Amino acid sequence: MGSAIWAVAELADGAPTRLSLELATLARTLAEAMGAEATTVLVAPGAAAAAPALAQHGPGVLAVDTAASEGLAVAAVVSARVATLAAERGPAWILCGASPDGKDVAGQLAALLDWPVLVNGAAVRWQDGAPLVEMSIFGGRLVTESRPTASPAIIVVRPGAIAAEEAPEPGPIEAVEVAPGRELPAVRIVERVAEAAAAASIEEARIIVAGGRGVGGPEGFAVIEDLADALGGAVGATRAVVDAGWISYSQQIGQTGKIVKPALYVACGISGAIQHKVGMQTSGTIVAINRDPDAPIVEFADLVVIGDLFEIAPRLAAAVRARKA
Amino acid sequence: MRIVVLLKAVPIVGTERLLDAFRVDRGSGLEANGNDEYVLEAALQLTEQHGGEVTLLTMGPAGALEALRKGLAMGAARAVHVQDDAVAGSDARGTVRVLAAALGRLEYDLVFAGADSSDGLGGVVPAWLAARLGLPYLSYAARIEPGPGGATVRVRRISPTGFDLLEAPMPALVMGTQLLGEPRYPSLRGIMQARTKEIATWSLADCGLQPAGVGLAAAASEVVGATAPPPRGGATIVRDQPDAAVTQIVDLLASRRLV
């Protein structure tokens, strides 16, 4: 095996996700420390058109167009092709994002290549000739450091492990055609159903404004959405309000929802129960607005405003807009 | 419809701790992983509506028994517990090897697994296992139902705007989420019936595996350190009137370049 490091990218609406740009940046910085090559692999319909945005972050891009595989579940299409490329070109490390498709790809790649996987990477740095992977475990109560005992290996990286940053020189783009060495069983997409306008992705967001029971009902989320809009952020929620049907599951943060690490987390009417805390407590700055001064969230927020969120959130939105204007 | 539900017994959320050599304490206080209970509920409903039986499969220490008993009390027909000192400390690859071998000794139309476990947060085992077994893999399910004709399975997979309706022939492996619906509580009758249900305990040898390739010694990574992150909190508490409180929030955000 060589010493190159690869990142597997994915697209949303034709453009690389923020997580993919972070992975490309991480691959470049690790490759610099290793003295090796970094490559981003993009397997998607229209890959070549989206490749320049990835190349600007430094690594070379292998673009594999899969227009012919539209109508099939994505992960199996991607992993079979990345596995073939990896077998041909022999990278030492492959970074995958901890998104739904990214984790599916990581598991399938592991099976196809028979490589091990380090999961749940919150940060990765190069140390003593190997990647050192930080993992936040037990809901953020502990940070462990792990390293692979041998190469090659797959490393799954969470959003926010590194800030996406363009490189002084863009990497080269190579469009390649790949016949998968071994196809995985195909899963057909019978129908794509849109139920709502796509809400801003909480995994991709730098700022999240989240609502809990204190929001009172589905109509109360208008205040949360407005504050998120003012701050340029996404809307998050607790499990209780998702279960109550006030907002969709895609916005749920916590143990059975998503784990997020935004720069700013504004918790409105959220008590901060352990099941929610595990999904957000590594956020950069946590601001809580809550009536209850004894709520658990007081113990891990940076700023707590005791008061009525319906009085405070609209004023905060107005103040933020006034500042930006 | 014969469904095998993969159930992981995890340390009770909030009580997890590491032992010496950075190993997770699995000796006490285990519960069924939250996401696994959602797929178990879906499996029970499917077999109630379309016939068939649910088998639970877990790999874990003696303490996993309680989670299996609860699953049996909810309505699963039987359970298989792969319990062997040699599997302790297995990483995802070791886990996949053991589960694949155990599934090779069971008959099924569908295998169900929950999304991420609360202890590892990896979420890669279901995809890995499906690819290893050559099963179609349908993930992030919000609903699971038989396809037209009955030889296929259909899954609503969560998408950013709604869902993708996926279909694949059985046998297949389905990974599911909380959207499958709240798991039932075991009834008293269910608890009584569970006492007579079979829990088979299989060793590695029963699965046809050698200890090499599983367990801590075969893990592909080593934990070299664990630290508690700097404590959060010491929060500034603001009890001012709304306008003054908002000024304090904006000042904080401005000082941290967040607005």
Chai-1 contact restraints between the chains, C-beta under 6 A:
chainA,res_idxA,chainB,res_idxB,connection_type,confidence,min_distance_angstrom,max_distance_angstrom,comment,restraint_id
A,A73,B,L166,contact,1.0,0.0,6.0,A-B,restraint_1
A,P100,B,Y140,contact,1.0,0.0,6.0,A-B,restraint_2
A,K103,B,G123,contact,1.0,0.0,6.0,A-B,restraint_3
A,K103,B,V124,contact,1.0,0.0,6.0,A-B,restraint_4
A,D104,B,A127,contact,1.0,0.0,6.0,A-B,restraint_5
A,D104,B,S139,contact,1.0,0.0,6.0,A-B,restraint_6
A,A106,B,V124,contact,1.0,0.0,6.0,A-B,restraint_7
A,G107,B,V124,contact,1.0,0.0,6.0,A-B,restraint_8
A,G107,B,A127,contact,1.0,0.0,6.0,A-B,restraint_9
A,G107,B,W128,contact,1.0,0.0,6.0,A-B,restraint_10
A,Q108,B,A127,contact,1.0,0.0,6.0,A-B,restraint_11
A,Q108,B,A131,contact,1.0,0.0,6.0,A-B,restraint_12
A,A110,B,W128,contact,1.0,0.0,6.0,A-B,restraint_13
A,A111,B,W128,contact,1.0,0.0,6.0,A-B,restraint_14
A,A111,B,A131,contact,1.0,0.0,6.0,A-B,restraint_15
A,A111,B,R132,contact,1.0,0.0,6.0,A-B,restraint_16
A,P116,B,R93,contact,1.0,0.0,6.0,A-B,restraint_17
A,P116,B,A220,contact,1.0,0.0,6.0,A-B,restraint_18
A,V117,B,A92,contact,1.0,0.0,6.0,A-B,restraint_19
A,V117,B,V124,contact,1.0,0.0,6.0,A-B,restraint_20
A,L118,B,S221,contact,1.0,0.0,6.0,A-B,restraint_21
A,V119,B,G122,contact,1.0,0.0,6.0,A-B,restraint_22
A,V119,B,V124,contact,1.0,0.0,6.0,A-B,restraint_23
A,N120,B,L121,contact,1.0,0.0,6.0,A-B,restraint_24
A,N120,B,G122,contact,1.0,0.0,6.0,A-B,restraint_25
A,F138,B,E16,contact,1.0,0.0,6.0,A-B,restraint_26
A,L142,B,A226,contact,1.0,0.0,6.0,A-B,restraint_27
A,L142,B,A228,contact,1.0,0.0,6.0,A-B,restraint_28
A,V143,B,T227,contact,1.0,0.0,6.0,A-B,restraint_29
A,V143,B,P229,contact,1.0,0.0,6.0,A-B,restraint_30
A,T144,B,V223,contact,1.0,0.0,6.0,A-B,restraint_31
A,T144,B,A226,contact,1.0,0.0,6.0,A-B,restraint_32
A,E145,B,V224,contact,1.0,0.0,6.0,A-B,restraint_33
A,E145,B,G225,contact,1.0,0.0,6.0,A-B,restraint_34
A,S146,B,S221,contact,1.0,0.0,6.0,A-B,restraint_35
A,S146,B,V223,contact,1.0,0.0,6.0,A-B,restraint_36
A,P148,B,A220,contact,1.0,0.0,6.0,A-B,restraint_37
A,P148,B,S221,contact,1.0,0.0,6.0,A-B,restraint_38
A,T149,B,A220,contact,1.0,0.0,6.0,A-B,restraint_39
A,T149,B,E222,contact,1.0,0.0,6.0,A-B,restraint_40
A,L184,B,A131,contact,1.0,0.0,6.0,A-B,restraint_41
A,P185,B,P136,contact,1.0,0.0,6.0,A-B,restraint_42
A,V187,B,P136,contact,1.0,0.0,6.0,A-B,restraint_43
A,V187,B,L138,contact,1.0,0.0,6.0,A-B,restraint_44
A,V187,B,L166,contact,1.0,0.0,6.0,A-B,restraint_45
A,V187,B,A168,contact,1.0,0.0,6.0,A-B,restraint_46
A,R188,B,E167,contact,1.0,0.0,6.0,A-B,restraint_47
A,I189,B,D164,contact,1.0,0.0,6.0,A-B,restraint_48
A,I189,B,L166,contact,1.0,0.0,6.0,A-B,restraint_49
A,V190,B,L165,contact,1.0,0.0,6.0,A-B,restraint_50
A,V190,B,E167,contact,1.0,0.0,6.0,A-B,restraint_51
A,E191,B,L165,contact,1.0,0.0,6.0,A-B,restraint_52
A,R192,B,D164,contact,1.0,0.0,6.0,A-B,restraint_53
A,V193,B,G162,contact,1.0,0.0,6.0,A-B,restraint_54
A,V193,B,F163,contact,1.0,0.0,6.0,A-B,restraint_55
A,A194,B,T161,contact,1.0,0.0,6.0,A-B,restraint_56
A,A194,B,G162,contact,1.0,0.0,6.0,A-B,restraint_57
A,E195,B,G162,contact,1.0,0.0,6.0,A-B,restraint_58
A,A198,B,P160,contact,1.0,0.0,6.0,A-B,restraint_59
A,A198,B,T161,contact,1.0,0.0,6.0,A-B,restraint_60
A,Y249,B,L179,contact,1.0,0.0,6.0,A-B,restraint_61
A,Q255,B,S118,contact,1.0,0.0,6.0,A-B,restraint_62
A,T256,B,G34,contact,1.0,0.0,6.0,A-B,restraint_63
A,T256,B,N35,contact,1.0,0.0,6.0,A-B,restraint_64
A,T256,B,Q178,contact,1.0,0.0,6.0,A-B,restraint_65
A,L264,B,L258,contact,1.0,0.0,6.0,A-B,restraint_66
A,I274,B,G14,contact,1.0,0.0,6.0,A-B,restraint_67
A,T285,B,R256,contact,1.0,0.0,6.0,A-B,restraint_68
A,V287,B,I249,contact,1.0,0.0,6.0,A-B,restraint_69
A,V298,B,A235,contact,1.0,0.0,6.0,A-B,restraint_70
A,E299,B,G233,contact,1.0,0.0,6.0,A-B,restraint_71
A,F300,B,R232,contact,1.0,0.0,6.0,A-B,restraint_72
A,F300,B,G233,contact,1.0,0.0,6.0,A-B,restraint_73
A,A301,B,A235,contact,1.0,0.0,6.0,A-B,restraint_74
A,D302,B,A235,contact,1.0,0.0,6.0,A-B,restraint_75
A,L303,B,T236,contact,1.0,0.0,6.0,A-B,restraint_76
A,L303,B,L252,contact,1.0,0.0,6.0,A-B,restraint_77
A,V304,B,A235,contact,1.0,0.0,6.0,A-B,restraint_78
A,V304,B,I237,contact,1.0,0.0,6.0,A-B,restraint_79
A,V305,B,V238,contact,1.0,0.0,6.0,A-B,restraint_80
A,V305,B,A245,contact,1.0,0.0,6.0,A-B,restraint_81
A,I306,B,R239,contact,1.0,0.0,6.0,A-B,restraint_82
A,E311,B,P242,contact,1.0,0.0,6.0,A-B,restraint_83
A,I312,B,P242,contact,1.0,0.0,6.0,A-B,restraint_84
A,I312,B,A245,contact,1.0,0.0,6.0,A-B,restraint_85
A,R315,B,P242,contact,1.0,0.0,6.0,A-B,restraint_86
A,R315,B,V246,contact,1.0,0.0,6.0,A-B,restraint_87
A,L316,B,V246,contact,1.0,0.0,6.0,A-B,restraint_88
A,L316,B,I249,contact,1.0,0.0,6.0,A-B,restraint_89
A,A319,B,V246,contact,1.0,0.0,6.0,A-B,restraint_90
A,A319,B,V250,contact,1.0,0.0,6.0,A-B,restraint_91
A,V320,B,V259,contact,1.0,0.0,6.0,A-B,restraint_92
A,R323,B,V259,contact,1.0,0.0,6.0,A-B,restraint_93
